[in-house]
Amino acid sequence: MTLPDTLIEKTFSPADFEQRWYAHWEAVNAFRPERPDAKPYTIIIPPPNVTGSLHLGHALDNTLQDILIRYHRLLGRDARWVVGTDHAGIATQMVVERQLAESTQATTRQAMGRTAFLETVWDWKRTSGGAITQQLRRLGASCDWSNERFTMDEGFNKAVTKVFVTLFEQKLLYRDKRLVNWDPKLKTAISDLEVEFREVDGNLWHFRYPMEDGSGFIAIATTRPETILGDGAVAVNPDDPKMAHFVGKRCRLPLVDRLIPIITDSYVEADFGTGAVKITAAHDFNDFEVYKRHPEANIPVINLMNDDATMSDACPPEYRGLTREEARKKVIADFDALGLLDKVEPHRHQVPYGDRSGVIIEPYLTDQWYVNAAELAKPALEVVKSGATQFVPKTWEKTYYNWMENIQPWCVSRQLWWGHQIPAWYDEGGKCYVAETEEAAQAQAGSAAVLTRDEDVLDTWFSSALWPFATLGWPEKTDELARHYPGDVLVTGFDIIFFWVARMVMQGLHFMDDVPPFKTVYCHGLVRDAKGAKMSKSKGNTVDPLTLVDKYGADALRFTLTAMESQGRDIKLDEKRVEGYRNFATKLWNAARFCQSNGIGASTTVEPPKAENAVNRWIIGEVATTARALETAMATYRFDAYADAIYGFAWNRFCDWYLELTKPLLAEGADPVVAAETRAVSGWALDQILVMLHPVMPFLTEELWHKLGARSRDLIVSEWVRTDAIPADPAASADIEWLIGLVSEVRSARTELNVPPGAKLGYSVEGAGAATTARLSANAAAIERLARIVPATTTATGGKLQLVHADATYALPLEGVVDLAAEKARLEKAIATASKERDALAGRLASPGFTEKAKPEAVEKARDDHAARSAEAERLGAALARLG
């Protein structure tokens, strides 16, 4: 017997080898092996922000992608995981501005000027902007780092400019004055995704506006009194009889002494507030839509505020320059002084905040650049309806349809310096020229024109929408573009289906000859805490994934996330699960040590060795069954099923059963031919486990792969199980499954009835057919060793344990081994307790007062507890029934 030179250490310590293997893989280009003739398989990474750090959402998202890419690499595909980072306009600018303010030479970007500030940002990016890519490496992400992209690199900038100019020339991109989400602190428009709604305790103020004809007042209610100064109308519901006498008249707007019309619009809820709504078109999205629906009313659009949310010169002089909060207090006081403040009601409502600045967002009327998203959405809708692009789970298609069918013009300009500067120039008269270069714009305007470039930059979602093809060299017709567009699957969170996924589909179809950017969109759920609550810093329940990696290893965290990812359902992350899967890794490590100590090493063949012994033939078939189950799981994106299948096979079938059943075959004095066969089969089966487990636990499997013997190649670029080379063996499978079933039944019954583990029981059997009789004889030694039972010489007459397996009934005498009366009493008491708890939980779950009003996590826990108590009562009842 010759053992490999490298022995497996006694203690499993992932920190000893994880980073070593990652560095090796990257150094030998294992993430993108040369496979020019192989069928391509492509995934594009949702580019993390260059300012970002790894959180559990990233860990889940990238683990799932890595599983897919490693699996298809093992299948022999030209697997490419396109990787890069997003320049993150607002976030990056904020980081650098904060550093400038805190530096010894405290300064601002305005004081520096645009050119110097952008040089500073680029310096920051080069020195500090790669933190998250290093963290992804800790997780094991096998991305194509040699071709890493950045949304502000030269090639990407060329693509962004090309798209902007093309859309403008096609009249699908234009400049317009519309309402946007305005961040008064950052002084820029922001996207809906960057708006965070918070429920706050506020007030609903009721004010009276005098009627023009002196007939009285119309009362309105508002949560934002400061915007009264910009009111252009009052609206009531057309079907509200109590308001009908106001319609068509005018009222006088206090404080500004302006007459405004009273109109009807179904947007108004008759039973909310006073039944009348003030219309401030320049500072409310709904009001702006009312304004557009009623051109006949000549509603004025008055921008009340400056870009920092102080009151503008459009207000009466005494309000100008006040903050929103100061103006609110003054408006309320001035109405009260006029006797026009009716009442104040406490009112809890949603208020929009900037997720980065933390200030209240203002609907704000500005000139911005817009994309005609409704036109681009038409083919993007059809491509999903036709099935050319599919969502998994399919339920997310409804969300996609709803957004796309109600899509609004897409505001793509931002008032920042860091980003893709808009390729538009203006002459002294304000005429705009859009071109890919300043020289081209000058040619359009004429040599005498003095041009000034638009200072705004593009929304980062505009550039990231080009990610699937701009990362591959577009607008150049590169070989990589031809080979890896479209991608096979996009793995992402459901929360950016509209902001990113839909826009990639729109732009991909428009610029890539009607070919969608990916065939499948897999939407995973959110990672929540152990109680099901959303993680947030304010709650103090966030978990740093790298802390878990340091404590348990990257493989354990990856396996946890994989096992709990069930097609879009949220994950309740309990650290005990991570610890449990670390224990699984430890068990496999120890199993490999056991194999190595028994002369079992690396297999010399990809095909299974020839085998005569039933247990060896059985494990070969089990490998094939497991591999096929894993292939089905990958084809259907059932990551949890993948984890369950390989876990069950490795832990239960291989470690707990196969290694136990083969111990006598490897013992001293065993048949040398059978021992040699068993070593060959064991080594091959263990190799296949490492291959099948590798996509989920890459570090552990690569380490054991090399520890078990000399290899011609790394596991990461090895070969998937050749299931077509493994013939079915129903006879061996039936024999071993029968044996496992009998031993499991006896072990379970012994445990339930508190039979001492060391007690060896006799057994008698009734009803056994010829096949069972032969199996009992052939496996007598294994049954005695594993179940601690032997054939009885006499038939039991007293109390006994009875169980049925296959076609036979087994009786095991318990006289003198177990106190039968006490055991029956214990079981009856335990059954009563479990049944009582089960019934109480059933009653609670049957009550609508609980299921409809309790928190979802409380209802789910009650259902889980009910299922557990039901199973316990059933199990204990079966144990009682076994007592003869």
HELIX and SHEET records of a PDB file:
HELIX    1   1 PRO A   14  ASP A   16  5                                   3    
HELIX    2   2 GLU A   18  ALA A   27  1                                  10    
HELIX    3   3 LEU A   56  LEU A   74  1                                  19    
HELIX    4   4 GLY A   89  GLU A  102  1                                  14    
HELIX    5   5 ARG A  109  MET A  112  1                                   4    
HELIX    6   6 ARG A  114  SER A  128  1                                  15    
HELIX    7   7 ALA A  131  LEU A  139  1                                   9    
HELIX    8   8 TRP A  145  ASN A  147  5                                   3    
HELIX    9   9 GLU A  154  GLU A  169  1                                  16    
HELIX   10  10 ASP A  192  GLU A  194  5                                   3    
HELIX   11  11 PRO A  225  GLY A  230  5                                   6    
HELIX   12  12 PRO A  241  PHE A  246  5                                   6    
HELIX   13  13 PHE A  285  ARG A  293  1                                   9    
HELIX   14  14 PRO A  295  ALA A  297  5                                   3    
HELIX   15  15 PRO A  317  TYR A  319  5                                   3    
HELIX   16  16 ARG A  324  ALA A  337  1                                  14    
HELIX   17  17 ALA A  373  LYS A  385  1                                  13    
HELIX   18  18 TRP A  396  GLU A  405  1                                  10    
HELIX   19  19 GLU A  438  ALA A  445  1                                   8    
HELIX   20  20 THR A  460  SER A  464  1                                   5    
HELIX   21  21 TRP A  467  ALA A  470  1                                   4    
HELIX   22  22 ASP A  479  HIS A  484  1                                   6    
HELIX   23  23 PHE A  494  ILE A  496  5                                   3    
HELIX   24  24 ILE A  497  ALA A  502  3                                   6    
HELIX   25  25 ARG A  503  PHE A  511  1                                   9    
HELIX   26  26 PRO A  545  TYR A  552  1                                   8    
HELIX   27  27 ALA A  554  MET A  564  1                                  11    
HELIX   28  28 GLU A  575  SER A  597  1                                  23    
HELIX   29  29 ALA A  614  ALA A  635  1                                  22    
HELIX   30  30 PHE A  639  TYR A  647  1                                   9    
HELIX   31  31 GLY A  648  TYR A  658  3                                  11    
HELIX   32  32 LEU A  659  LEU A  666  1                                   8    
HELIX   33  33 PRO A  672  LEU A  693  1                                  22    
HELIX   34  34 PRO A  698  LYS A  707  1                                  10    
HELIX   35  35 LEU A  715  VAL A  717  5                                   3    
HELIX   36  36 THR A  723  ALA A  725  5                                   3    
HELIX   37  37 PRO A  730  GLU A  752  1                                  23    
HELIX   38  38 ALA A  770  ALA A  778  1                                   9    
HELIX   39  39 ALA A  780  ALA A  787  1                                   8    
HELIX   40  40 LEU A  820  ALA A  846  1                                  27    
HELIX   41  41 PRO A  848  THR A  851  1                                   4    
HELIX   42  42 PRO A  856  ARG A  882  1                                  27    
SHEET    1   A 2 PRO A  40  ILE A  44  0                                        
SHEET    2   A 2 ASP A  78  VAL A  82  1                                        
SHEET    1   B 2 GLY A  84  THR A  85  0                                        
SHEET    2   B 2 ARG A 149  PHE A 150  1                                        
SHEET    1   C 4 THR A 188  ILE A 190  0                                        
SHEET    2   C 4 LEU A 173  ASP A 183 -1                                        
SHEET    3   C 4 GLU A 362  VAL A 371 -1                                        
SHEET    4   C 4 TRP A 410  CYS A 411 -1                                        
SHEET    1   D 3 PHE A 217  THR A 222  0                                        
SHEET    2   D 3 VAL A 195  PRO A 210 -1                                        
SHEET    3   D 3 LEU A 341  GLY A 354 -1                                        
SHEET    1   E 4 ARG A 250  LEU A 253  0                                        
SHEET    2   E 4 ARG A 258  THR A 264 -1                                        
SHEET    3   E 4 ALA A 233  VAL A 236  1                                        
SHEET    4   E 4 ALA A 276  ILE A 279 -1                                        
SHEET    1   F 3 GLN A 390  VAL A 392  0                                        
SHEET    2   F 3 PHE A 518  HIS A 524  1                                        
SHEET    3   F 3 GLY A 487  GLY A 493  1                                        
SHEET    1   G 2 SER A 413  ARG A 414  0                                        
SHEET    2   G 2 VAL A 457  LEU A 458 -1                                        
SHEET    1   H 3 CYS A 432  VAL A 434  0                                        
SHEET    2   H 3 ALA A 424  TYR A 426 -1                                        
SHEET    3   H 3 THR A 452  ARG A 453 -1                                        
SHEET    1   I 2 VAL A 527  ARG A 528  0                                        
SHEET    2   I 2 ILE A 571  LYS A 572  1                                        
SHEET    1   J 4 ILE A 789  PRO A 791  0                                        
SHEET    2   J 4 LEU A 761  GLU A 766  1                                        
SHEET    3   J 4 ALA A 808  PRO A 813 -1                                        
SHEET    4   J 4 LYS A 800  HIS A 805 -1                                        
END                                                                             
